[in-house]
Amino acid sequence: METIVLGIGETLVRDDRRWSSWADWLGVPPHTLSALVGAAVAQGHDATDALRTLRPGMDVEAAYRARSAAGRGEHLDESDLYQDVRPALGELRAAGVRVVVAGNGSARAGELLRALDLPADLVVTSAEWGVRKPDPEFFARVAAAAEAPPAATLYVGDHPADDLFPAAAAGLRTAHLRRGPYGHWWADHPDVVETAEFRIDALTELVALVRPPGAGAEAAGAGAEAAGAGAIGPDAEGAGGEGSGEEEADGEETDAAGAAREGARRGALRSVR
């Protein structure tokens, strides 16, 4: 593994403050909004549908701008990071791995993250790139920022529809993180189990996946086992990408069948962060 790319929300950063600030802005108890977010996640919907449940027809972007203008915009500090972030990123860089942080977020979020001086080679948000996950163009940008072949680039995230599926479709290796509402609720969904090359419970487990150049497949398998990774092994077709382990009885799947199957996969988890 030459480069590891990580998402932001519920991968590096806890979303507690985000939803609490929205609840305060809308004048509802935080637990009410949290429950509605959970309901949206469980149904495979956009988490921000919770805001529209409270305020039907709400323009979330306009409300975000109004909050910022009122001095109640985004805030991010060390307490918002999961505790394994600095140790994991630091060890990865010490092992010679390029570390990139790239996920959905505002330009302000990018500024705040960079101000934390994380042990990363690049920190960038979707607003700064002008394209959001799960758009394929976002992952084309990821592949370019990785400065490594797709087969040597691992994308790590909690959200199946935003992180796992589009990263795999772009030819990147994938790790699904069991963290946050999406990461926990969808962790054992068959499409997630099938697509994720690695499944982890903490970022510190990534260190065991890093091996010296030239190490064989046996070493990769041992690293995955040590990290508690599940699902697809390194010999699976496409390393967890489109079509992995999906074959018809005669061993050949038509393009049409493959496209239909992939469409069903996306439909099962259609939400965006």
C-alpha positions in Angstrom: 0.0 0.0 0.0 1.6 3.3 -1.1 -1.2 5.7 -0.3 -4.1 5.7 2.1 -7.0 8.2 1.6 -9.5 8.8 4.3 -12.9 10.5 4.4 -13.7 13.1 6.9 -17.1 12.9 8.6 -17.3 9.9 11.0 -14.0 8.7 9.7 -11.7 11.3 11.2 -14.3 13.7 12.7 -17.2 13.0 15.1 -20.5 14.4 13.9 -21.8 15.2 17.4 -21.1 18.9 17.2 -22.6 19.2 13.7 -26.0 17.7 14.6 -26.0 19.4 18.0 -25.5 22.8 16.4 -28.3 22.1 13.9 -30.6 21.2 16.7 -29.8 24.4 18.5 -30.4 26.4 15.4 -33.8 24.8 14.8 -34.8 25.0 18.4 -35.3 21.3 19.1 -33.7 18.9 21.6 -30.5 17.3 20.3 -31.8 13.8 20.9 -34.8 14.6 18.7 -32.6 15.4 15.7 -30.3 12.5 16.5 -33.2 10.1 16.4 -34.4 11.5 13.1 -30.9 11.1 11.7 -30.8 7.5 12.8 -34.2 6.9 11.1 -32.9 8.4 7.8 -29.7 6.3 8.0 -31.6 3.1 8.7 -33.8 3.8 5.6 -30.8 4.4 3.4 -31.7 8.1 3.0 -29.7 11.3 3.1 -29.0 12.1 6.7 -30.0 15.7 6.1 -33.5 14.4 5.4 -33.8 14.6 9.2 -33.6 18.4 8.9 -36.3 18.4 6.3 -38.5 16.3 8.5 -38.3 19.0 11.1 -38.7 21.8 8.5 -40.4 20.5 5.4 -39.0 22.0 2.2 -35.9 23.4 4.0 -33.1 24.6 1.8 -30.1 23.1 3.8 -27.5 25.1 2.0 -29.4 28.4 2.5 -29.8 27.6 6.2 -26.1 26.8 6.4 -25.3 30.3 5.0 -27.7 31.9 7.4 -26.1 30.2 10.4 -22.7 31.4 9.2 -23.9 34.9 8.8 -25.3 34.8 12.3 -21.9 33.8 13.7 -23.1 30.2 14.3 -21.2 28.5 11.5 -18.9 25.5 11.5 -16.4 25.0 14.3 -13.8 22.2 14.6 -11.1 21.6 17.1 -9.0 18.7 18.5 -12.0 17.4 20.6 -13.9 16.7 17.4 -11.3 14.1 16.2 -11.6 10.5 17.1 -8.9 9.5 19.4 -7.2 7.0 17.0 -6.7 9.7 14.3 -3.4 11.1 15.2 -1.8 7.9 16.3 -2.9 6.1 13.1 -2.0 8.8 10.7 1.4 9.3 12.4 2.3 5.6 12.2 1.2 5.4 8.6 3.5 8.3 7.6 6.3 6.9 9.6 5.9 3.7 7.6 6.4 5.7 4.4 2.8 5.8 3.3 1.3 8.9 1.7 -1.7 10.0 3.7 -4.5 12.0 2.1 -7.6 13.3 3.7 -10.4 13.9 1.1 -14.1 13.9 1.8 -17.3 15.9 1.6 -17.2 19.2 3.3 -17.2 22.9 3.0 -14.2 25.1 2.2 -14.4 26.3 5.8 -14.1 22.7 7.0 -11.0 22.3 4.9 -9.5 25.4 6.6 -10.3 24.1 10.0 -8.9 20.7 9.4 -5.6 22.0 8.0 -5.4 24.3 11.1 -5.2 21.1 13.2 -1.9 20.2 11.5 -2.8 16.6 11.1 0.0 14.1 10.1 -1.2 14.1 6.5 0.4 15.0 3.1 -2.8 16.6 1.8 -6.1 17.7 3.3 -8.9 18.7 0.9 -12.7 18.9 0.8 -15.3 18.4 -1.8 -16.1 22.2 -1.9 -12.5 22.9 -2.7 -12.5 20.4 -5.5 -15.9 21.5 -6.7 -17.3 18.0 -6.7 -18.9 15.8 -4.0 -18.9 12.1 -3.3 -20.2 9.8 -4.7 -19.6 11.6 -8.0 -17.0 9.5 -10.0 -15.1 12.8 -10.7 -14.4 13.1 -7.0 -12.7 9.7 -7.0 -10.8 10.6 -10.2 -9.5 13.5 -8.2 -8.6 11.1 -5.3 -6.7 8.8 -7.7 -4.7 11.8 -9.0 -4.0 13.1 -5.5 -2.9 9.7 -4.4 0.2 9.8 -6.6 0.1 6.0 -6.7 -1.5 3.4 -8.9 -5.1 2.6 -7.9 -4.1 -0.9 -6.9 -1.7 0.6 -4.4 -4.2 3.2 -3.1 -6.7 2.4 -0.2 -9.8 4.5 0.3 -11.1 4.4 3.9 -14.6 5.5 4.9 -17.7 4.7 6.8 -20.4 5.3 4.2 -21.1 2.5 1.8 -22.8 4.6 -0.9 -20.5 7.6 -0.6 -17.2 5.9 0.1 -17.1 2.2 -0.5 -19.0 1.6 -3.7 -17.7 4.5 -5.8 -14.1 4.0 -4.6 -14.3 0.4 -5.7 -15.8 1.3 -9.0 -12.9 3.7 -9.6 -10.5 0.8 -9.2 -9.2 1.8 -5.7 -8.8 -0.7 -2.9 -11.3 -0.2 -0.1 -11.6 -0.4 3.6 -15.0 0.0 5.3 -14.8 1.5 8.8 -17.4 0.4 11.3 -17.9 3.9 12.8 -20.8 6.4 13.0 -24.4 5.6 12.1 -23.8 4.5 8.5 -20.7 2.5 9.4 -22.4 0.5 12.1 -25.9 0.1 10.6 -24.7 -1.1 7.2 -21.6 -2.9 8.2 -23.0 -6.4 7.6 -25.0 -5.6 4.5 -24.1 -8.3 1.9 -23.0 -5.6 -0.6 -20.7 -4.1 2.0 -19.2 -7.5 3.0 -18.7 -8.4 -0.6 -17.2 -5.1 -1.8 -14.9 -4.1 1.1 -11.5 -5.6 0.8 -10.9 -4.8 4.4 -13.3 -4.1 7.2 -12.0 -2.4 10.3 -13.2 -1.0 13.7 -10.4 1.5 14.2 -8.0 3.5 12.1 -5.0 2.0 14.0 -5.8 -1.3 12.3 -4.7 0.3 9.0 -1.0 0.1 10.2 -1.1 -3.7 10.0 -2.2 -3.5 6.4 0.9 -1.7 5.4 3.7 -4.0 4.2 7.1 -3.5 2.7 7.3 -3.2 -1.1 7.6 -6.6 -2.7 5.9 -8.5 0.1 3.8 -11.4 -1.1 0.1 -12.1 -0.9 0.7 -14.2 2.2 1.9 -11.1 4.0 -1.1 -9.1 2.9 -3.4 -11.9 4.2 -1.6 -12.0 7.5 -1.9 -8.3 7.9 -5.6 -8.3 7.2 -6.1 -11.1 9.7 -4.1 -9.3 12.3 -6.1 -6.1 11.7 -9.4 -8.0 12.2 -10.3 -7.3 8.5 -13.0 -9.4 7.0 -14.6 -10.0 3.7 -12.8 -10.3 0.4 -9.2 -11.6 0.1 -6.5 -10.2 -2.2 -7.2 -12.8 -4.9 -10.8 -11.8 -5.4 -11.6 -10.4 -8.8 -11.1 -6.6 -8.9 -10.0 -6.6 -5.3 -13.5 -5.8 -4.1 -14.4 -3.7 -7.2 -17.4 -4.0 -9.5 -18.3 -7.6 -10.1 -16.2 -9.1 -7.3 -17.4 -12.6 -6.6 -20.5 -12.1 -8.7 -20.7 -14.7 -11.4 -23.5 -16.6 -13.0 -23.8 -20.3 -12.7 -21.9 -20.8 -16.0 -19.0 -18.6 -14.7 -19.7 -15.7 -17.0 -21.9 -12.7 -16.4 -23.2 -10.6 -19.2 -22.6 -6.9 -19.3 -26.4 -6.3 -18.9 -26.6 -8.6 -15.9 -23.6 -7.0 -14.3 -25.0 -3.5 -14.9 -28.4 -4.5 -13.4 -26.7 -6.1 -10.4 -24.6 -3.0 -9.8 -27.7 -0.8 -10.2 -29.4 -2.8 -7.5 -26.4 -2.4 -5.3 -26.5 1.4 -5.5 -30.2 1.4 -5.0 -29.9 -0.5 -1.7 -27.8 2.3 -0.2 -28.5 5.5 -2.1 -27.9 8.1 0.6 -25.3 10.8 0.5 -23.7 12.5 3.5 
